[in-house]
Amino acid sequence: MKQNRRDFILNSGLIGGAFLAGGLSTETFAENFNIKKKNSKMKLSFKPYTLELKHVFTLAASSRTTTPVMLTQIEYEGLTGYGEASMPPYLGESHESAAKFLSKIDLTQFKNPFEIEKILDYVDRVDKLNTAAKASVDIALHDLVGKLTKQPWYKIWGYEKEKTPYTSFTIGIDTKEVVIQKTKEAEEFKILKVKLGRDTDKMMIETIRLVTDKPIVVDVNQGWKDKQFALDMLHWLNEKGVKMVEQPMPKEMIDENAWLTEKSPLPTFGDESVQRIPDVIKAHGVYSGINIKLMKCTGLREAHKMVAIAKSLNMKVMLGCMVETSCAISAVSQLSSQCEWADMDGALLIKNDPFIGTQVIEGKVVLNDSPGIGISKVMPH
């Protein structure tokens, strides 16, 4: 049975090799999908939303019970792409700053959504910083394009959903009683992620070991300031079944972090020190791997490139998240088969998720075949 050109491109997985790699012009590609209409315009809209956490979330330097997000959508020819900016305090963004930035974005100047590189280059140049706000446009645009092609992004990129990883579940710094409670609540997860960086570090690990012997990864959030202390801690953590460590010392301590990585019994991952593409190169030789988060790197377009660069440098890849809805989690999960470590529990930490998307089943990231980033809206916003 003959296939028309549109069906052939869809069924053969050539979408990524066509418009993403420049094999077809965006105009030609749009025409193949019958989406280019004379008066079609993209419409960007956004609305603030506040995520309510199930537990107080405590890191090395802060605690909070809510996280502000900006929910975005791009409408085009009867379809809507959804996006999100999650803005924990340390990012320096807020409802006000995101609204100010997004108000400057004019997508009507572009011919169609398939001009992804051109559109997102423009968004990145509108203003400095604002990486989460930029990510909210990027995610919505990817969701829209996936819906136009009727394909999820993991297929567009040619990835296998069977190779998705197990995600860790995060346990924030807390009292012994609460840590025990949180550990028991995380029974379905195969890996636990523990926040460290205060004088309770050993108590946190020893308390968890009273409940379970599951593998643990730790995130110090720059909390250790002395390299010898950090090395001693890593040897102790190694004996306790810890498998890797994120950002053990402040990102400015480049030489000390490199020294620690060289001597460490555990792989080290740069988190706060790795924001965007140039930081991947800088992290080479300083850390064993990098933690990529959409809110730091402006979204899927750049995250996809960062994965490729890291792999070319033989660095390990962790895909992480902020406290986020299932929108941003579903977006980053489209890349998840390409990472060694995953921390995609952000939506599981909140009480008021307005979306349904990628699921975590018995600790494993499970993609669906819905087009775009794989979400549906369940609450009005």
ABEGO torsion letter per residue (X at the ends): XBBBAAAAAAAAGAAAABAAAGABBAAAAAAAAGABBAABBBBBBBBBBBBBBABBBBBAABBBABBBBBBBBBBBGGBBBBBBBBBBAAAGBBAAAAAAAAAABBAAABABAABAAAAAAAAAAABBEGAAAAAAAAAAAAAAAAAAAGBBAAAAAGBBAAABBBBBBBBBBBBAAAAAAAAAAAAABABBBBBBGBAAAAAAAAAAAAABABBBBBBAGGABABAAAAAAAAAAAAAAGBABBBGABBAABAAAAAAAAAABABBBBBBAABABAAAAAAABGABABBBBBAAAAGEAAAAAAAAAAAAAAGBBBBBBBBBBBAAAAAAAAAAAAABABBBAAAAAABABBABBBBBBBGGBBBBBABBEAGBBBABBX
